[in-house]
Amino acid sequence: MNSIQSILTALIIVLAVPTGYMLAYLCRDELVLGRKWFRYLLILSFVLLAGFFFFGFYEISLTFLFIFIVVIVSYIKSRDKKLANKRI
């Protein structure tokens, strides 16, 4: 992996955090109801991340890392009383 590819990979993974915040903000009326599904997505994305990384499919594992980070940020924001209880 060359340096430009490493920088782009890190940048894309860092962009998962604002994406999770934006998803939580745009779907704030469904955060509490979807908390159960967030847990399922966390488990599924982590298992697939580990599996694809173990078998050498690094690009696909980075995709599941992105999904894992987005879901964990949204799950954390679903516990935020100020954000989760607001209606649009």
TAQUIHU-V98995 format. One line per field, one symbol per residue. ss: DSSP state (H for helix, E for strand, - for the rest). phi: phi as a letter, one per 40 degrees, with the letter a starting at -180 (. if undefined). psi: psi as a letter, one per 30 degrees, with the letter a starting at -180 (. if undefined). Layout:
ss: ???
phi: ???
psi: ???
This chain:
ss: --HHHHHHHHHHHHHHHHHHHHHHHH-HHH----HHHHHHHHHHHHHHHHHHHH---HHHHHHHHHHHHHHHHHHHHH--HHHH----
phi: .cccccccccccccccccccccccccbccbcccccccccccccccccccccccccgccccccccccccccccccccccccccccccbc
psi: kleeeeeeeeeeeefeefeeeeeeefhffgeefgeeeeeeeeeeeeeeeeeeeeggieeeeeefeeeeeeeeeeeefffjeeeffkk.
